[in-house]
Amino acid sequence: MKACLLIIDPQRDFCHPDGSLFVPGADQDVIRLGAMIDRVGSKLDKIHVTLDSHHRLHVANPIFWRNAAGERPLPFTIITREDVRDGAWMPFDPSLHARVLDYTEQLERNGRYRLCIWPEHCLIGTLGHTVADPVCQALLKWEDRPAVVNWLTKGSNIQTEHYSAIQADVPDPTDPQTWLNAILLDDLQSFDVIGFTGEALSHCVANTARDFVANLSAETIRKIHLITDCCSSVSGFEENADAFVSDMKVLCTSAEFLR
Protein backbone atom coordinates (compact mmCIF):
# COMPACT_ATOMS: atom_id res chain seq x y z
CA MET A 1 0.00 0.00 0.00
CA LYS A 2 1.36 3.41 -0.99
CA ALA A 3 0.63 6.30 1.34
CA CYS A 4 1.38 10.01 1.23
CA LEU A 5 0.73 13.05 3.39
CA LEU A 6 -0.23 16.54 2.19
CA ILE A 7 0.31 19.25 4.83
CA ILE A 8 -1.05 22.72 4.15
CA ASP A 9 0.90 25.76 5.45
CA PRO A 10 2.21 24.52 8.84
CA GLN A 11 3.97 27.86 9.35
CA ARG A 12 4.88 29.89 12.40
CA ASP A 13 2.65 32.87 11.57
CA PHE A 14 -0.36 30.54 11.73
CA CYS A 15 0.82 28.07 14.36
CA HIS A 16 2.61 30.07 17.06
CA PRO A 17 0.70 32.28 19.53
CA ASP A 18 2.89 35.26 18.60
CA GLY A 19 2.39 34.68 14.86
CA SER A 20 0.88 37.55 12.91
CA LEU A 21 -2.15 35.48 11.86
CA PHE A 22 -2.32 32.92 14.66
CA VAL A 23 -5.06 30.35 14.18
CA PRO A 24 -6.45 29.41 17.61
CA GLY A 25 -5.62 25.77 18.28
CA ALA A 26 -2.89 25.52 15.65
CA ASP A 27 -0.14 25.47 18.28
CA GLN A 28 -1.54 22.15 19.50
CA ASP A 29 -2.30 20.94 15.96
CA VAL A 30 1.38 21.01 15.04
CA ILE A 31 2.38 19.10 18.17
CA ARG A 32 -0.06 16.32 17.27
CA LEU A 33 1.01 16.44 13.62
CA GLY A 34 4.70 16.16 14.47
CA ALA A 35 4.00 13.20 16.74
CA MET A 36 1.94 11.53 14.02
CA ILE A 37 4.71 11.91 11.44
CA ASP A 38 7.13 10.33 13.90
CA ARG A 39 4.70 7.46 14.46
CA VAL A 40 3.76 6.67 10.84
CA GLY A 41 6.84 7.97 9.03
CA SER A 42 8.00 4.53 7.94
CA LYS A 43 4.62 4.01 6.25
CA LEU A 44 4.71 7.28 4.30
CA ASP A 45 6.13 7.04 0.80
CA LYS A 46 5.90 10.79 0.18
CA ILE A 47 5.19 14.03 2.03
CA HIS A 48 4.03 17.21 0.29
CA VAL A 49 4.15 20.47 2.27
CA THR A 50 2.78 23.79 1.03
CA LEU A 51 4.14 27.14 2.19
CA ASP A 52 2.11 30.34 2.05
CA SER A 53 4.68 32.75 0.60
CA HIS A 54 3.79 36.43 0.37
CA HIS A 55 5.37 39.76 -0.45
CA ARG A 56 4.36 42.74 1.70
CA LEU A 57 2.86 44.31 -1.40
CA HIS A 58 -0.06 41.98 -2.04
CA VAL A 59 -3.71 42.45 -2.99
CA ALA A 60 -4.82 41.00 0.36
CA ASN A 61 -2.49 43.18 2.49
CA PRO A 62 -3.23 46.70 3.76
CA ILE A 63 -0.28 48.22 1.90
CA PHE A 64 -1.98 47.56 -1.47
CA TRP A 65 -5.04 49.80 -0.79
CA ARG A 66 -5.99 53.40 -0.03
CA ASN A 67 -9.27 55.22 0.64
CA ALA A 68 -10.03 58.80 -0.40
CA ALA A 69 -8.26 60.07 2.74
CA GLY A 70 -5.13 58.09 1.88
CA GLU A 71 -5.68 55.63 4.71
CA ARG A 72 -4.99 51.91 4.45
CA PRO A 73 -7.66 49.35 5.38
CA LEU A 74 -7.46 47.62 8.73
CA PRO A 75 -6.88 43.86 8.80
CA PHE A 76 -10.06 41.83 8.26
CA THR A 77 -11.64 44.60 6.17
CA ILE A 78 -13.75 43.08 3.38
CA ILE A 79 -13.37 44.85 0.02
CA THR A 80 -16.17 44.21 -2.47
CA ARG A 81 -16.51 44.91 -6.17
CA GLU A 82 -18.82 47.80 -5.28
CA ASP A 83 -16.18 49.27 -2.97
CA VAL A 84 -13.70 49.30 -5.85
CA ARG A 85 -16.22 50.56 -8.39
CA ASP A 86 -17.36 53.41 -6.12
CA GLY A 87 -13.85 54.40 -5.04
CA ALA A 88 -14.28 53.44 -1.37
CA TRP A 89 -11.04 51.49 -1.72
CA MET A 90 -8.48 52.07 -4.46
CA PRO A 91 -5.26 50.25 -5.36
CA PHE A 92 -1.99 52.04 -4.59
CA ASP A 93 -1.39 52.26 -8.35
CA PRO A 94 -4.38 53.75 -10.23
CA SER A 95 -3.42 51.80 -13.35
CA LEU A 96 -4.45 48.62 -11.49
CA HIS A 97 -8.05 49.78 -11.05
CA ALA A 98 -9.48 47.72 -13.91
CA ARG A 99 -7.52 44.68 -12.77
CA VAL A 100 -8.75 44.78 -9.15
CA LEU A 101 -12.31 45.55 -10.25
CA ASP A 102 -12.24 42.40 -12.37
CA TYR A 103 -10.52 40.48 -9.58
CA THR A 104 -13.10 41.31 -6.92
CA GLU A 105 -15.89 40.51 -9.39
CA GLN A 106 -14.36 37.10 -10.16
CA LEU A 107 -13.94 36.33 -6.47
CA GLU A 108 -17.60 37.02 -5.84
CA ARG A 109 -18.60 35.01 -8.89
CA ASN A 110 -16.58 32.05 -7.59
CA GLY A 111 -18.73 32.08 -4.47
CA ARG A 112 -15.94 31.08 -2.06
CA TYR A 113 -14.68 34.28 -0.45
CA ARG A 114 -14.80 38.00 -0.97
CA LEU A 115 -11.50 39.86 -0.74
CA CYS A 116 -10.40 39.95 2.89
CA ILE A 117 -7.50 42.15 3.98
CA TRP A 118 -5.24 40.10 6.25
CA PRO A 119 -2.53 41.02 8.72
CA GLU A 120 0.79 40.73 6.92
CA HIS A 121 1.75 37.08 7.28
CA CYS A 122 4.14 34.45 5.91
CA LEU A 123 6.29 37.17 4.33
CA ILE A 124 9.09 35.57 2.35
CA GLY A 125 12.32 35.52 4.33
CA THR A 126 10.77 36.27 7.72
CA LEU A 127 10.53 34.08 10.81
CA GLY A 128 6.77 33.78 10.32
CA HIS A 129 7.33 32.05 6.96
CA THR A 130 9.21 29.15 8.56
CA VAL A 131 7.68 25.80 9.46
CA ALA A 132 6.50 25.40 13.05
CA ASP A 133 9.15 23.57 15.03
CA PRO A 134 7.27 20.35 15.96
CA VAL A 135 6.50 19.69 12.29
CA CYS A 136 9.90 20.89 11.07
CA GLN A 137 11.74 18.50 13.38
CA ALA A 138 9.51 15.59 12.40
CA LEU A 139 10.05 16.28 8.70
CA LEU A 140 13.82 16.43 9.14
CA LYS A 141 13.69 13.11 10.98
CA TRP A 142 11.55 11.59 8.19
CA GLU A 143 14.07 12.74 5.57
CA ASP A 144 16.76 10.75 7.41
CA ARG A 145 15.36 7.58 5.73
CA PRO A 146 16.74 9.09 3.35
CA ALA A 147 13.88 10.85 1.58
CA VAL A 148 12.98 14.34 0.34
CA VAL A 149 9.96 16.40 1.36
CA ASN A 150 8.26 17.99 -1.66
CA TRP A 151 7.97 21.69 -0.80
CA LEU A 152 5.33 23.69 -2.70
CA THR A 153 5.19 27.48 -2.44
CA LYS A 154 2.06 29.49 -3.19
CA GLY A 155 0.97 33.10 -2.84
CA SER A 156 3.89 35.07 -4.29
CA ASN A 157 1.81 36.56 -7.13
CA ILE A 158 0.82 39.94 -5.67
CA GLN A 159 -2.45 40.23 -7.64
CA THR A 160 -4.31 37.14 -6.45
CA GLU A 161 -4.94 35.12 -3.32
CA HIS A 162 -3.74 31.52 -3.43
CA TYR A 163 -5.50 29.66 -0.64
CA SER A 164 -5.69 26.32 -2.43
CA ALA A 165 -2.66 24.11 -3.02
CA ILE A 166 -4.14 23.31 -6.43
CA GLN A 167 -4.55 26.76 -7.99
CA ALA A 168 -4.93 30.46 -7.18
CA ASP A 169 -8.35 31.84 -6.39
CA VAL A 170 -8.22 33.79 -9.66
CA PRO A 171 -5.43 32.33 -11.83
CA ASP A 172 -3.24 34.89 -13.59
CA PRO A 173 -3.00 33.97 -17.29
CA THR A 174 0.56 35.36 -17.36
CA ASP A 175 1.81 33.37 -14.35
CA PRO A 176 1.92 29.56 -14.59
CA GLN A 177 2.52 29.28 -10.83
CA THR A 178 -1.11 30.34 -10.31
CA TRP A 179 -2.52 27.77 -12.73
CA LEU A 180 -3.91 24.34 -11.95
CA ASN A 181 -1.16 22.19 -10.39
CA ALA A 182 -1.65 19.14 -12.60
CA ILE A 183 1.64 17.60 -11.41
CA LEU A 184 0.42 17.48 -7.80
CA LEU A 185 -2.99 16.16 -8.82
CA ASP A 186 -1.44 13.41 -10.93
CA ASP A 187 0.92 12.45 -8.13
CA LEU A 188 -1.86 12.17 -5.55
CA GLN A 189 -3.77 9.79 -7.79
CA SER A 190 -0.87 7.31 -7.62
CA PHE A 191 -1.38 6.64 -3.89
CA ASP A 192 -3.71 4.28 -2.07
CA VAL A 193 -4.04 6.50 1.02
CA ILE A 194 -3.70 10.28 1.15
CA GLY A 195 -3.45 12.02 4.52
CA PHE A 196 -4.56 15.65 4.35
CA THR A 197 -4.36 18.37 7.00
CA GLY A 198 -2.88 21.78 7.88
CA GLU A 199 -3.83 25.42 8.39
CA ALA A 200 -6.25 26.92 8.16
CA LEU A 201 -9.20 24.56 8.01
CA SER A 202 -11.52 27.44 7.08
CA HIS A 203 -9.40 28.69 4.16
CA CYS A 204 -6.40 26.94 2.63
CA VAL A 205 -7.42 23.42 3.68
CA ALA A 206 -11.04 24.00 2.65
CA ASN A 207 -10.18 25.50 -0.75
CA THR A 208 -7.71 22.72 -1.48
CA ALA A 209 -10.39 20.15 -0.69
CA ARG A 210 -12.88 21.90 -2.97
CA ASP A 211 -10.34 21.78 -5.77
CA PHE A 212 -9.80 18.08 -5.07
CA VAL A 213 -13.51 17.52 -5.64
CA ALA A 214 -13.47 19.57 -8.84
CA ASN A 215 -10.39 17.93 -10.35
CA LEU A 216 -9.97 14.41 -8.98
CA SER A 217 -11.92 11.24 -9.66
CA ALA A 218 -14.42 9.99 -7.09
CA GLU A 219 -12.14 6.99 -6.56
CA THR A 220 -9.20 9.23 -5.60
CA ILE A 221 -11.33 11.46 -3.37
CA ARG A 222 -12.31 8.38 -1.35
CA LYS A 223 -8.60 7.81 -0.62
CA ILE A 224 -8.25 11.22 1.08
CA HIS A 225 -8.27 11.11 4.88
CA LEU A 226 -8.85 14.51 6.50
CA ILE A 227 -6.88 14.46 9.76
CA THR A 228 -9.25 16.54 11.84
CA ASP A 229 -7.22 17.19 15.00
CA CYS A 230 -4.28 18.73 13.13
CA CYS A 231 -6.16 21.65 11.55
CA SER A 232 -8.09 24.60 12.97
CA SER A 233 -10.07 27.57 11.64
CA VAL A 234 -9.44 31.29 11.52
CA SER A 235 -11.59 32.94 14.19
CA GLY A 236 -14.89 34.10 12.76
CA PHE A 237 -14.72 31.78 9.75
CA GLU A 238 -15.69 28.51 11.43
CA GLU A 239 -18.80 28.11 9.26
CA ASN A 240 -16.60 27.83 6.16
CA ALA A 241 -14.84 24.86 7.75
CA ASP A 242 -18.03 23.18 8.90
CA ALA A 243 -19.54 23.36 5.43
CA PHE A 244 -16.63 21.58 3.76
CA VAL A 245 -15.88 19.04 6.52
CA SER A 246 -19.41 17.72 6.16
CA ASP A 247 -18.62 16.91 2.51
CA MET A 248 -15.41 14.96 3.20
CA LYS A 249 -15.74 11.21 2.74
CA VAL A 250 -13.13 10.01 5.26
CA LEU A 251 -12.37 11.73 8.57
CA CYS A 252 -9.82 10.54 11.10
CA THR A 253 -7.64 11.75 13.96
CA SER A 254 -3.86 11.78 14.05
CA ALA A 255 -3.99 8.72 16.34
CA GLU A 256 -6.14 6.83 13.81
CA PHE A 257 -4.31 7.66 10.59
CA LEU A 258 -2.42 4.60 9.24
CA ARG A 259 -2.92 2.84 12.57
Backbone hydrogen bonds in HBPLUS format (Angstrom, degrees):
<---DONOR---> <-ACCEPTOR-->    atom                        ^
c    i                          cat <-CA-CA->   ^        H-A-AA   ^      H-
h    n   atom  resd res      DA  || num        DHA   H-A  angle D-A-AA Bond
n    s   type  num  typ     dist DA aas  dist angle  dist       angle   num
A0192-ASP N   A0002-LYS O   2.85 MM 190  5.26 145.3  1.97 132.4 143.5     1
A0193-VAL N   A0002-LYS O   3.13 MM 191  6.54 145.3  2.26 153.7 159.6     2
A0045-ASP N   A0003-ALA O   2.74 MM  42  5.57 154.3  1.80 152.6 159.9     3
A0004-CYS N   A0193-VAL O   3.01 MM 189  6.46 153.9  2.08 153.7 161.2     4
A0195-GLY N   A0004-CYS O   2.85 MM 191  6.18 172.3  1.85 154.9 153.6     5
A0005-LEU N   A0046-LYS O   3.02 MM  41  6.49 144.1  2.15 143.2 154.3     6
A0048-HIS N   A0005-LEU O   2.79 MM  43  6.15 164.0  1.81 164.8 170.3     7
A0006-LEU N   A0195-GLY O   2.77 MM 189  6.02 161.0  1.80 148.0 153.2     8
A0197-THR N   A0006-LEU O   3.14 MM 191  6.60 155.6  2.20 165.1 169.4     9
A0007-ILE N   A0048-HIS O   2.87 MM  41  6.21 167.2  1.89 155.9 157.9    10
A0050-THR N   A0007-ILE O   2.94 MM  43  6.42 161.0  1.98 165.0 171.3    11
A0008-ILE N   A0197-THR O   2.83 MM 189  6.17 156.6  1.89 140.9 148.9    12
A0199-GLU N   A0008-ILE O   2.78 MM 191  5.75 156.5  1.83 154.9 152.2    13
A0009-ASP N   A0050-THR O   3.07 MM  41  5.19 129.3  2.34 112.5 126.6    14
A0132-ALA N   A0010-PRO O   2.88 MM 122  6.07 166.0  1.90 148.8 152.7    15
A0014-PHE N   A0011-GLN O   3.01 MM   3  5.62 141.3  2.16 115.5 125.8    16
A0015-CYS N   A0011-GLN O   2.90 MM   4  5.92 150.2  1.99 148.8 158.0    17
A0012-ARG N   A0130-THR O   2.81 MM 118  5.83 159.1  1.86 167.7 171.1    18
A0016-HIS N   A0012-ARG O   2.94 MM   4  5.19 143.4  2.08 149.7 143.6    19
A0013-ASP N   A0128-GLY O   3.07 MM 115  4.40 158.4  2.12 130.4 123.6    20
A0021-LEU N   A0013-ASP O   3.11 MM   8  5.47 147.1  2.23 131.2 139.0    21
A0023-VAL N   A0014-PHE O   2.85 MM   9  5.30 171.4  1.86 143.1 140.1    22
A0019-GLY N   A0016-HIS O   2.72 MM   3  5.11 164.7  1.74 126.8 129.3    23
A0026-ALA N   A0023-VAL O   2.85 MM   3  5.49 166.3  1.87 150.3 153.2    24
A0028-GLN N   A0025-GLY O   3.15 MM   3  5.59 135.0  2.36 107.7 118.3    25
A0029-ASP N   A0025-GLY O   3.02 MM   4  6.31 147.6  2.13 143.5 153.7    26
A0030-VAL N   A0026-ALA O   3.09 MM   4  6.25 162.1  2.12 152.7 152.5    27
A0032-ARG N   A0028-GLN O   3.11 MM   4  6.42 166.0  2.13 154.8 157.3    28
A0033-LEU N   A0029-ASP O   2.82 MM   4  6.06 156.9  1.87 150.9 158.7    29
A0034-GLY N   A0030-VAL O   2.90 MM   4  5.90 161.2  1.94 139.3 144.2    30
A0035-ALA N   A0031-ILE O   3.10 MM   4  6.29 160.7  2.14 146.1 151.3    31
A0036-MET N   A0032-ARG O   2.90 MM   4  6.13 149.9  1.99 145.3 154.1    32
A0037-ILE N   A0033-LEU O   2.96 MM   4  6.24 161.1  1.99 154.5 158.5    33
A0038-ASP N   A0034-GLY O   3.08 MM   4  6.35 158.2  2.13 146.6 152.5    34
A0039-ARG N   A0035-ALA O   2.99 MM   4  6.22 148.0  2.09 141.6 150.6    35
A0039-ARG N   A0036-MET O   3.01 MM   3  4.94 114.3  2.46  91.6 108.0    36
A0040-VAL N   A0036-MET O   2.84 MM   4  6.09 164.7  1.87 163.6 165.5    37
A0041-GLY N   A0037-ILE O   2.82 MM   4  5.09 119.5  2.19 141.3 148.9    38
A0043-LYS N   A0040-VAL O   2.76 MM   3  5.38 151.5  1.84 123.2 132.7    39
A0044-LEU N   A0041-GLY O   3.14 MM   3  5.23 158.1  2.19 105.1 111.9    40
A0150-ASN N   A0047-ILE O   2.94 MM 103  6.22 171.8  1.95 168.0 167.5    41
A0049-VAL N   A0150-ASN O   2.95 MM 101  6.21 162.2  1.98 153.7 154.1    42
A0152-LEU N   A0049-VAL O   2.82 MM 103  6.04 156.9  1.87 155.9 156.9    43
A0051-LEU N   A0152-LEU O   2.77 MM 101  6.11 144.7  1.89 153.6 157.0    44
A0154-LYS N   A0051-LEU O   3.08 MM 103  6.23 149.0  2.18 160.4 154.8    45
A0053-SER N   A0154-LYS O   2.74 MM 101  5.64 153.9  1.81 161.9 163.5    46
A0054-HIS N   A0122-CYS O   2.98 MM  68  5.89 172.1  1.98 147.2 149.0    47
A0124-ILE N   A0054-HIS O   2.88 MM  70  5.73 158.5  1.93 159.2 160.0    48
A0061-ASN N   A0058-HIS O   2.90 MM   3  5.28 162.6  1.93 125.0 124.5    49
A0059-VAL N   A0158-ILE O   2.82 MM  99  5.83 146.9  1.93 144.7 154.2    50
A0118-TRP N   A0060-ALA O   2.79 MM  58  5.97 164.0  1.82 167.7 164.0    51
A0064-PHE N   A0061-ASN O   3.18 MM   3  5.93 162.7  2.21 124.4 128.6    52
A0065-TRP N   A0062-PRO O   3.09 MM   3  5.80 160.6  2.13 125.7 130.0    53
A0092-PHE N   A0064-PHE O   2.76 MM  28  5.45 137.5  1.94 154.1 151.0    54
A0066-ARG N   A0090-MET O   2.80 MM  24  5.25 143.2  1.93 150.1 161.9    55
A0090-MET N   A0066-ARG O   2.72 MM  24  5.25 164.0  1.75 160.3 166.0    56
A0067-ASN N   A0071-GLU O   2.91 MM   4  5.44 129.4  2.17 137.9 153.2    57
A0070-GLY N   A0067-ASN O   2.83 MM   3  5.19 162.3  1.86 117.5 122.1    58
A0077-THR N   A0074-LEU O   3.10 MM   3  5.76 141.9  2.25 144.1 143.7    59
A0076-PHE N   A0117-ILE O   2.42 MM  41  4.99 168.5  1.43 161.1 160.7    60
A0117-ILE N   A0077-THR O   2.86 MM  40  5.28 161.9  1.89 156.6 162.8    61
A0079-ILE N   A0115-LEU O   2.90 MM  36  5.38 160.3  1.94 153.4 159.6    62
A0084-VAL N   A0080-THR O   3.19 MM   4  6.59 154.7  2.25 148.6 154.2    63
A0085-ARG N   A0081-ARG O   2.84 MM   4  6.08 167.4  1.86 155.2 159.3    64
A0086-ASP N   A0082-GLU O   2.85 MM   4  5.86 159.2  1.89 148.4 153.3    65
A0088-ALA N   A0083-ASP O   2.84 MM   5  4.85 129.5  2.09 148.7 154.9    66
A0089-TRP N   A0083-ASP O   3.37 MM   6  5.73 158.3  2.42 119.0 119.4    67
A0087-GLY N   A0084-VAL O   3.23 MM   3  5.16 153.6  2.31  99.0 106.9    68
A0096-LEU N   A0093-ASP O   2.87 MM   3  5.70 169.1  1.88 131.3 135.0    69
A0097-HIS N   A0094-PRO O   3.12 MM   3  5.47 164.8  2.14 117.5 119.0    70
A0100-VAL N   A0096-LEU O   2.95 MM   4  6.22 165.5  1.97 166.6 168.7    71
A0101-LEU N   A0097-HIS O   2.92 MM   4  6.05 150.9  2.01 150.9 159.6    72
A0102-ASP N   A0098-ALA O   3.04 MM   4  6.19 160.6  2.08 145.7 150.4    73
A0103-TYR N   A0099-ARG O   2.87 MM   4  6.07 151.5  1.95 143.5 152.8    74
A0104-THR N   A0100-VAL O   2.93 MM   4  6.00 171.7  1.93 146.8 148.1    75
A0105-GLU N   A0101-LEU O   3.14 MM   4  6.24 150.9  2.23 139.1 147.4    76
A0106-GLN N   A0102-ASP O   2.89 MM   4  6.12 157.8  1.94 150.4 156.1    77
A0107-LEU N   A0103-TYR O   2.93 MM   4  6.21 158.3  1.97 153.9 160.0    78
A0108-GLU N   A0104-THR O   3.15 MM   4  6.30 162.5  2.19 142.8 146.7    79
A0109-ARG N   A0105-GLU O   2.92 MM   4  6.15 147.4  2.03 144.8 154.8    80
A0110-ASN N   A0106-GLN O   2.87 MM   4  6.08 147.1  1.98 147.2 155.6    81
A0126-THR N   A0123-LEU O   3.03 MM   3  5.69 161.7  2.07 145.7 145.3    82
A0129-HIS N   A0126-THR O   3.12 MM   3  5.50 151.7  2.20 108.1 116.2    83
A0130-THR N   A0127-LEU O   3.09 MM   3  5.58 155.3  2.16 113.9 121.0    84
A0135-VAL N   A0132-ALA O   3.11 MM   3  5.76 125.0  2.43 119.2 131.2    85
A0136-CYS N   A0132-ALA O   2.91 MM   4  5.98 167.3  1.92 155.6 159.2    86
A0137-GLN N   A0133-ASP O   2.88 MM   4  5.92 174.2  1.88 161.3 161.1    87
A0138-ALA N   A0134-PRO O   3.35 MM   4  6.36 152.1  2.43 129.3 136.6    88
A0139-LEU N   A0135-VAL O   2.87 MM   4  6.09 155.8  1.93 155.2 161.8    89
A0140-LEU N   A0136-CYS O   2.99 MM   4  6.25 159.4  2.03 152.0 157.5    90
A0141-LYS N   A0137-GLN O   3.04 MM   4  6.21 154.2  2.10 142.4 149.5    91
A0142-TRP N   A0138-ALA O   2.92 MM   4  6.16 152.1  1.99 143.3 151.1    92
A0143-GLU N   A0139-LEU O   2.94 MM   4  6.21 151.4  2.02 148.7 156.0    93
A0144-ASP N   A0141-LYS O   3.10 MM   3  5.27 149.6  2.20 102.1 111.4    94
A0145-ARG N   A0142-TRP O   3.27 MM   3  6.05 161.2  2.31 122.2 123.6    95
A0147-ALA N   A0143-GLU O   2.94 MM   4  4.42 143.2  2.08 119.9 119.4    96
A0169-ASP N   A0161-GLU O   2.97 MM   8  5.64 159.7  2.01 134.9 141.5    97
A0181-ASN N   A0166-ILE O   2.74 MM  15  5.09 144.7  1.86 148.9 159.9    98
A0168-ALA N   A0178-THR O   3.08 MM  10  4.94 175.4  2.08 133.6 135.0    99
A0175-ASP N   A0172-ASP O   2.94 MM   3  5.32 168.5  1.96 121.5 125.3   100
A0178-THR N   A0175-ASP O   3.00 MM   3  5.83 166.9  2.02 126.8 131.0   101
A0179-TRP N   A0176-PRO O   3.04 MM   3  5.13 157.0  2.09 106.4 113.8   102
A0182-ALA N   A0180-LEU O   3.04 MM   2  5.71 125.9  2.34 106.9  91.5   103
A0185-LEU N   A0181-ASN O   3.18 MM   4  6.50 167.8  2.19 151.9 155.4   104
A0186-ASP N   A0182-ALA O   2.86 MM   4  5.97 163.7  1.89 149.3 153.7   105
A0187-ASP N   A0183-ILE O   2.98 MM   4  6.15 156.0  2.04 144.4 151.4   106
A0188-LEU N   A0184-LEU O   2.95 MM   4  6.20 164.2  1.98 158.0 161.1   107
A0189-GLN N   A0185-LEU O   3.28 MM   4  6.50 150.0  2.37 145.0 152.1   108
A0190-SER N   A0187-ASP O   2.99 MM   3  5.47 159.3  2.03 114.6 121.4   109
A0191-PHE N   A0188-LEU O   3.20 MM   3  5.80 171.2  2.21 120.5 122.2   110
A0194-ILE N   A0223-LYS O   2.99 MM  29  5.77 165.3  2.02 142.5 137.9   111
A0225-HIS N   A0194-ILE O   2.72 MM  31  5.96 167.5  1.74 160.4 162.9   112
A0196-PHE N   A0225-HIS O   2.96 MM  29  5.89 145.6  2.08 162.9 153.7   113
A0227-ILE N   A0196-PHE O   2.96 MM  31  6.01 163.9  1.99 153.7 158.4   114
A0203-HIS N   A0200-ALA O   3.05 MM   3  5.39 148.1  2.15 108.8 118.1   115
A0205-VAL N   A0200-ALA O   3.03 MM   5  5.81 166.5  2.05 142.4 144.3   116
A0201-LEU N   A0232-SER O   2.59 MM  31  5.09 155.6  1.65 140.6 141.6   117
A0207-ASN N   A0203-HIS O   2.81 MM   4  5.91 168.7  1.83 158.0 161.3   118
A0208-THR N   A0204-CYS O   3.10 MM   4  6.04 154.3  2.17 134.9 142.2   119
A0209-ALA N   A0205-VAL O   3.00 MM   4  6.21 160.6  2.04 148.9 154.2   120
A0210-ARG N   A0206-ALA O   2.96 MM   4  6.27 153.8  2.03 148.3 155.6   121
A0211-ASP N   A0207-ASN O   3.00 MM   4  6.25 149.6  2.10 143.9 151.8   122
A0212-PHE N   A0208-THR O   2.86 MM   4  6.23 137.5  2.04 144.2 157.2   123
A0213-VAL N   A0209-ALA O   3.06 MM   4  6.41 161.6  2.10 152.5 154.8   124
A0214-ALA N   A0210-ARG O   3.08 MM   4  6.35 147.5  2.19 138.9 147.8   125
A0215-ASN N   A0211-ASP O   3.05 MM   4  5.98 133.2  2.28 137.2 147.2   126
A0215-ASN N   A0212-PHE O   3.12 MM   3  5.32 136.1  2.32 100.8 112.8   127
A0216-LEU N   A0212-PHE O   2.76 MM   4  5.37 141.3  1.91 162.5 161.0   128
A0221-ILE N   A0217-SER O   3.01 MM   4  6.32 162.4  2.04 155.9 161.0   129
A0222-ARG N   A0218-ALA O   3.14 MM   4  6.32 146.7  2.26 143.6 150.7   130
A0223-LYS N   A0220-THR O   2.89 MM   3  5.21 151.8  1.97 109.3 118.7   131
A0224-ILE N   A0221-ILE O   3.15 MM   3  5.42 158.7  2.19 108.2 114.7   132
A0226-LEU N   A0250-VAL O   3.01 MM  24  6.34 162.6  2.04 160.7 155.0   133
A0252-CYS N   A0226-LEU O   2.99 MM  26  6.16 156.0  2.05 160.4 155.3   134
A0230-CYS N   A0227-ILE O   3.42 MM   3  6.03 158.7  2.47 119.4 120.3   135
A0228-THR N   A0252-CYS O   2.83 MM  24  6.08 146.5  1.94 168.1 171.3   136
A0237-PHE N   A0234-VAL O   2.99 MM   3  5.59 158.3  2.04 144.7 145.4   137
A0240-ASN N   A0237-PHE O   3.08 MM   3  5.65 134.1  2.30 112.5 123.1   138
A0242-ASP N   A0238-GLU O   3.01 MM   4  6.35 164.4  2.03 155.6 159.7   139
A0243-ALA N   A0239-GLU O   3.03 MM   4  6.14 158.9  2.08 150.0 154.3   140
A0245-VAL N   A0241-ALA O   2.91 MM   4  6.04 165.6  1.93 163.6 168.2   141
A0246-SER N   A0242-ASP O   3.27 MM   4  6.26 156.5  2.33 143.6 148.1   142
A0247-ASP N   A0244-PHE O   2.95 MM   3  5.23 147.7  2.05 105.7 115.8   143
A0248-MET N   A0245-VAL O   3.12 MM   3  5.27 152.1  2.20 104.9 113.1   144
A0256-GLU N   A0253-THR O   3.05 MM   3  5.14 134.4  2.26  98.2 110.8   145
A0257-PHE N   A0253-THR O   3.06 MM   4  6.26 144.4  2.19 154.1 162.9   146
A0259-ARG N   A0256-GLU O   3.16 MM   3  5.28 147.7  2.27 134.4 125.7   147
